[in-house]
């Protein structure tokens, strides 16, 4: 137990908020997020980045449930996003499902497919499981491209704007509120999940699966639970993505997307909901930051714009290596150290 913390019951130890002040700070922060679009200087560009970051947060939380909290490595995250996106697009565009029905259906279909591809996890783990999920990535991509009657193949699908009754989320500002609500619900669900019996079983499997089985944790059942829950959350993110960009193709859900989401939870912090949030924001903002820096340097170095794609990939890889080497617990660990320093100063130890 860290200096400055005193807990006298199991309920206190399991509480999400360490102190009452934290609840009020969180409420104030959520109120700020709802007020954010009205701030001066917040234009469509900033709202667009906010929406992309919000969708990435949902997807990163889904992947962290599986990889960070359960220890099941997945390289098929991009394909599962595609399943959620295409399911929602087909239901909305071809079958005219309302958005509020298409959204959970997208999550459900992705969860069922994740359950199917999670079956190898019953016998595989580590690198072998990663290869199995990589196979799922290519199988799903192949299906999207060649099931032309359903997915329109490489031509893609036009997706109608999300709507709830008469309210149509057809602008960045309106969609911001939709994404924000889903992010809050997803974060609250994830935080509470790991206070339950199921969440504790996930973490026991991650830490030592043989010991978990000895004490009564059904490995097969809880591994499949993890794939199901993770894929459901990812499907929700895919559906929101589809209704936001309003046109989807197979190119949006390639292996690079899977690697990007894996980078989010590595940089943010494996096994941390806060890490999923910080990592998603970091990865979404990184390309834009590099683009702005390149724009400022283009006057002195005209060739830098042409090399921007290569610079972005090199920077992306270098950051992952640096975090794995010097801060394997990610941005969440850095935040905890900063917070504890100021909270306990000058008596921290």
C-alpha positions as CSV (number, residue, x, y, z in Angstrom):
1,X,0.0,0.0,0.0
2,X,1.4,3.4,-0.9
3,X,2.1,6.2,1.6
4,X,-1.0,8.2,2.3
5,X,-3.6,5.4,1.7
6,X,-5.5,3.7,4.5
7,X,-8.3,1.2,3.7
8,X,-10.1,-0.7,6.4
9,X,-12.5,-2.9,4.4
10,X,-12.7,-5.0,1.2
11,X,-15.3,-2.5,-0.2
12,X,-12.9,0.4,0.3
13,X,-10.1,-1.6,-1.3
14,X,-12.3,-2.3,-4.3
15,X,-13.8,1.2,-4.7
16,X,-13.2,3.0,-8.0
17,X,-12.6,6.3,-6.3
18,X,-9.9,6.5,-3.6
19,X,-11.5,9.5,-2.0
20,X,-14.7,11.6,-2.2
21,X,-12.9,14.5,-3.8
22,X,-12.1,12.3,-6.8
23,X,-15.8,11.8,-7.6
24,X,-16.3,15.6,-7.7
25,X,-13.2,16.1,-9.9
26,X,-14.5,13.4,-12.3
27,X,-17.9,15.0,-12.4
28,X,-16.3,18.3,-13.2
29,X,-14.2,16.8,-15.9
30,X,-17.2,15.2,-17.5
31,X,-19.1,18.5,-17.4
32,X,-16.1,20.1,-19.1
33,X,-16.1,17.5,-21.8
34,X,-19.8,18.2,-22.5
35,X,-19.0,22.0,-22.6
36,X,-15.9,21.5,-24.7
37,X,-17.5,22.1,-28.2
38,X,-18.7,25.5,-27.0
39,X,-15.2,26.8,-26.1
40,X,-13.8,29.5,-28.3
41,X,-11.4,28.2,-30.9
42,X,-12.9,24.7,-31.0
43,X,-13.6,24.2,-34.7
44,X,-14.6,21.2,-36.8
45,X,-11.0,20.2,-37.2
46,X,-10.6,19.8,-33.4
47,X,-14.0,18.1,-33.1
48,X,-13.0,15.7,-35.8
49,X,-9.8,14.7,-33.9
50,X,-11.9,14.4,-30.8
51,X,-14.4,12.1,-32.5
52,X,-11.6,9.9,-33.9
53,X,-9.9,9.8,-30.5
54,X,-13.2,8.8,-28.8
55,X,-13.8,6.0,-31.2
56,X,-10.2,4.8,-30.8
57,X,-10.6,4.9,-27.0
58,X,-13.6,2.5,-27.2
59,X,-11.7,0.1,-29.5
60,X,-8.5,0.3,-27.3
61,X,-10.5,-0.5,-24.2
62,X,-11.9,-3.5,-26.0
63,X,-8.5,-4.8,-27.0
64,X,-7.1,-4.1,-23.5
65,X,-9.8,-6.3,-22.0
66,X,-8.5,-9.2,-24.1
67,X,-4.7,-8.5,-24.2
68,X,-4.0,-6.4,-21.2
69,X,-6.3,-7.9,-18.6
70,X,-6.6,-11.5,-19.8
71,X,-3.2,-11.9,-21.5
72,X,-4.6,-13.1,-24.8
73,X,-2.6,-11.5,-27.6
74,X,-4.7,-10.5,-30.6
75,X,-3.5,-9.3,-34.0
76,X,-6.9,-9.3,-35.6
77,X,-8.4,-6.2,-34.0
78,X,-8.6,-4.3,-37.3
79,X,-10.7,-7.1,-38.8
80,X,-13.1,-7.2,-35.9
81,X,-13.6,-3.4,-36.2
82,X,-14.5,-4.1,-39.9
83,X,-17.1,-6.7,-38.8
84,X,-18.8,-4.2,-36.6
85,X,-18.6,-1.5,-39.3
86,X,-19.9,-3.7,-42.1
87,X,-22.7,-5.2,-39.9
88,X,-23.9,-1.8,-38.9
89,X,-23.6,-0.5,-42.5
90,X,-25.5,-3.4,-44.0
91,X,-28.3,-3.3,-41.4
92,X,-28.7,0.5,-41.8
93,X,-28.3,0.9,-45.5
94,X,-29.8,-2.3,-46.9
95,X,-32.3,-3.4,-44.2
96,X,-33.1,0.1,-42.9
97,X,-32.5,-0.7,-39.3
98,X,-32.6,2.3,-36.9
99,X,-29.2,3.3,-35.5
100,X,-30.0,2.3,-32.0
101,X,-30.7,-1.2,-33.1
102,X,-27.9,-1.5,-35.6
103,X,-25.3,-0.4,-33.0
104,X,-25.8,-3.3,-30.5
105,X,-26.4,-5.7,-33.4
106,X,-22.9,-4.8,-34.7
107,X,-21.5,-5.5,-31.3
108,X,-23.3,-8.8,-31.1
109,X,-22.2,-10.0,-34.5
110,X,-18.6,-9.1,-33.8
111,X,-18.8,-10.8,-30.4
112,X,-20.1,-14.0,-32.0
113,X,-17.3,-14.0,-34.6
114,X,-14.8,-13.2,-31.8
115,X,-16.1,-16.1,-29.9
116,X,-15.6,-18.4,-32.9
117,X,-12.0,-17.2,-33.5
118,X,-11.3,-17.3,-29.8
119,X,-11.7,-21.1,-29.8
120,X,-8.0,-21.6,-30.6
121,X,-7.2,-19.8,-27.4
122,X,-8.4,-22.9,-25.5
123,X,-5.3,-24.7,-26.7
124,X,-2.9,-21.9,-27.8
125,X,-1.3,-19.0,-26.0
126,X,1.5,-16.5,-26.5
127,X,3.0,-16.3,-30.0
128,X,0.9,-19.2,-31.3
129,X,-2.3,-17.4,-30.3
130,X,-1.0,-14.2,-32.0
131,X,-0.5,-16.1,-35.2
132,X,-4.0,-17.6,-35.0
133,X,-5.6,-14.2,-34.5
134,X,-3.5,-12.9,-37.4
135,X,-5.1,-15.6,-39.5
136,X,-8.5,-14.3,-38.5
137,X,-7.4,-10.9,-39.7
138,X,-6.7,-12.2,-43.2
139,X,-9.7,-14.5,-43.3
140,X,-12.1,-11.7,-42.4
141,X,-10.4,-9.3,-44.9
142,X,-10.7,-11.9,-47.6
143,X,-14.4,-12.3,-46.8
144,X,-15.0,-8.6,-47.0
145,X,-13.4,-8.3,-50.4
146,X,-14.9,-11.3,-52.1
147,X,-18.4,-11.5,-50.6
148,X,-19.5,-9.0,-53.2
149,X,-23.2,-9.5,-52.9
150,X,-23.2,-8.5,-49.2
151,X,-20.2,-6.1,-48.8
152,X,-20.0,-4.6,-52.3
153,X,-16.4,-5.9,-52.4
154,X,-13.7,-3.3,-52.9
155,X,-16.3,-0.7,-53.8
156,X,-17.3,-0.3,-50.2
157,X,-20.7,0.7,-48.7
158,X,-22.2,4.1,-48.2
159,X,-23.4,4.4,-44.6
160,X,-26.3,6.7,-43.6
161,X,-25.7,9.2,-40.8
162,X,-26.5,8.0,-37.3
163,X,-29.8,9.2,-36.0
164,X,-32.0,8.8,-32.9
165,X,-35.6,9.7,-33.8
166,X,-35.6,13.1,-35.3
167,X,-32.1,13.9,-34.1
168,X,-29.5,13.3,-36.9
169,X,-25.8,13.2,-36.0
170,X,-24.7,14.7,-39.3
171,X,-22.1,17.2,-38.0
172,X,-18.9,16.9,-36.1
173,X,-20.4,18.7,-33.2
174,X,-23.4,16.5,-32.9
175,X,-21.4,13.3,-33.4
176,X,-19.1,14.4,-30.6
177,X,-21.8,14.1,-28.0
178,X,-22.8,10.7,-29.3
179,X,-19.2,9.4,-29.1
180,X,-18.7,11.0,-25.7
181,X,-21.7,9.2,-24.2
182,X,-20.6,5.9,-25.6
183,X,-17.0,6.5,-24.3
184,X,-18.3,7.2,-20.8
185,X,-20.5,4.1,-20.8
186,X,-17.7,1.9,-22.1
187,X,-15.2,3.3,-19.5
188,X,-17.7,2.8,-16.7
189,X,-18.4,-0.8,-17.9
190,X,-14.7,-1.7,-18.1
191,X,-13.9,-0.2,-14.7
192,X,-16.7,-2.1,-13.0
193,X,-16.0,-5.3,-15.0
194,X,-12.7,-5.8,-13.2
195,X,-14.3,-5.5,-9.8
196,X,-16.5,-8.5,-10.6
197,X,-15.9,-12.3,-10.4
198,X,-15.5,-12.4,-14.2
199,X,-12.9,-9.6,-14.3
200,X,-10.9,-11.1,-11.5
201,X,-10.8,-14.4,-13.3
202,X,-9.5,-12.6,-16.4
203,X,-6.6,-11.1,-14.5
204,X,-5.9,-14.5,-12.7
205,X,-5.6,-16.1,-16.2
206,X,-3.2,-13.3,-17.3
207,X,-1.0,-13.5,-14.2
208,X,-0.7,-17.3,-13.9
209,X,-3.2,-19.5,-15.8
210,X,-2.2,-22.8,-14.3
211,X,-2.6,-21.4,-10.7
212,X,-5.9,-19.9,-11.7
213,X,-7.1,-23.3,-12.9
214,X,-6.0,-24.9,-9.7
215,X,-8.0,-22.5,-7.6
216,X,-11.2,-23.2,-9.6
217,X,-11.1,-20.7,-12.6
218,X,-12.5,-22.4,-15.7
219,X,-9.9,-21.4,-18.3
220,X,-11.9,-22.3,-21.3
221,X,-15.0,-20.5,-20.2
222,X,-13.3,-17.3,-19.1
223,X,-11.0,-17.1,-22.1
224,X,-14.1,-17.3,-24.4
225,X,-15.9,-14.7,-22.2
226,X,-12.9,-12.4,-22.7
227,X,-13.0,-12.8,-26.5
228,X,-16.8,-12.3,-26.4
229,X,-16.7,-9.1,-24.3
230,X,-13.7,-7.6,-26.1
231,X,-15.1,-8.2,-29.5
232,X,-18.5,-6.7,-28.5
233,X,-16.8,-3.5,-27.5
234,X,-14.7,-3.5,-30.6
235,X,-17.8,-4.0,-32.7
236,X,-19.4,-0.9,-31.1
237,X,-16.3,1.1,-32.1
238,X,-16.5,-0.2,-35.6
239,X,-20.2,0.8,-35.9
240,X,-19.5,4.3,-34.7
241,X,-16.6,4.6,-37.1
242,X,-18.8,3.5,-40.0
243,X,-21.6,6.0,-39.3
244,X,-19.0,8.8,-38.8
245,X,-17.1,8.5,-42.0
246,X,-20.2,7.4,-43.9
247,X,-18.3,5.2,-46.4
248,X,-16.3,2.1,-45.6
249,X,-14.0,-0.2,-47.7
250,X,-11.8,-3.1,-46.8
251,X,-8.8,-0.7,-46.8
252,X,-10.0,0.9,-43.6
253,X,-9.5,-2.4,-41.6
254,X,-6.1,-3.8,-42.6
255,X,-3.3,-5.2,-40.5
256,X,-1.9,-1.7,-40.0
257,X,-5.1,-0.9,-38.0
258,X,-4.5,-3.9,-35.8
259,X,-0.9,-2.9,-35.2
260,X,-2.0,0.7,-34.4
261,X,-4.5,-0.5,-31.7
262,X,-1.9,-2.8,-30.2
263,X,0.5,0.2,-30.0
264,X,-2.2,2.2,-28.2
265,X,-2.5,-0.3,-25.3
266,X,1.3,-0.8,-25.2
267,X,2.1,2.9,-25.1
268,X,-0.9,3.7,-22.8
269,X,-0.3,0.8,-20.5
270,X,-1.4,-2.9,-20.6
271,X,-4.0,-3.8,-18.1
272,X,-5.2,-0.3,-17.5
273,X,-8.4,1.4,-18.6
274,X,-6.7,4.8,-18.2
275,X,-3.8,3.5,-20.3
276,X,-6.3,2.7,-23.1
277,X,-7.6,6.2,-23.0
278,X,-4.1,7.9,-23.0
279,X,-2.7,5.6,-25.6
280,X,-5.6,6.1,-28.0
281,X,-5.4,9.9,-27.7
282,X,-1.6,9.7,-28.2
283,X,-1.7,7.6,-31.3
284,X,-4.5,9.7,-32.9
285,X,-2.7,12.9,-32.2
286,X,0.8,11.7,-33.2
287,X,0.2,11.9,-37.0
288,X,-1.4,15.3,-36.8
289,X,1.5,16.6,-34.6
290,X,4.0,15.3,-37.1
291,X,2.1,16.9,-40.0
292,X,2.0,20.3,-38.2
293,X,5.7,20.1,-37.4
294,X,6.5,19.2,-41.0
295,X,4.4,22.1,-42.2
296,X,6.4,24.5,-40.1
297,X,9.7,23.1,-41.3
298,X,8.7,22.9,-45.0
299,X,9.9,26.4,-45.7
300,X,13.5,25.5,-44.6
301,X,13.3,21.8,-45.7
302,X,11.0,21.5,-48.8
303,X,11.6,17.8,-49.1
304,X,10.2,17.0,-45.7
305,X,6.6,16.9,-46.9
306,X,7.4,14.2,-49.4
307,X,9.2,12.2,-46.6
308,X,6.4,12.7,-44.1
309,X,4.9,9.2,-44.5
310,X,8.3,7.6,-43.9
311,X,9.0,9.9,-40.9
312,X,5.7,9.0,-39.4
313,X,6.4,5.3,-39.6
314,X,9.9,5.7,-38.2
315,X,8.6,7.8,-35.3
316,X,5.8,5.4,-34.6
317,X,8.2,2.5,-34.4
318,X,10.7,4.4,-32.4
319,X,8.2,5.5,-29.8
320,X,7.0,1.9,-29.3
321,X,10.6,0.7,-28.8
322,X,11.3,3.5,-26.4
323,X,8.2,2.8,-24.3
324,X,9.0,-1.0,-24.2
325,X,12.5,-0.2,-23.1
326,X,12.2,2.6,-20.6
327,X,8.5,2.6,-19.6
328,X,6.9,-0.8,-20.2
329,X,3.9,0.2,-18.1
330,X,3.1,3.0,-20.4
331,X,1.6,6.5,-20.0
332,X,-0.6,5.3,-17.2
333,X,2.4,4.6,-15.0
334,X,3.8,8.0,-15.8
335,X,0.5,9.6,-14.8
336,X,0.4,7.6,-11.5
337,X,3.9,8.7,-10.6
338,X,3.2,12.4,-11.2
339,X,-0.1,12.2,-9.4
340,X,1.4,10.4,-6.4
341,X,4.3,12.9,-6.2
342,X,2.0,15.9,-5.9
343,X,-0.6,14.1,-3.8
344,X,1.9,12.9,-1.2
345,X,4.6,15.6,-1.4
346,X,6.7,16.2,0.6
347,X,6.2,12.8,2.4
348,X,6.1,10.4,-0.5
349,X,8.3,7.3,-0.4
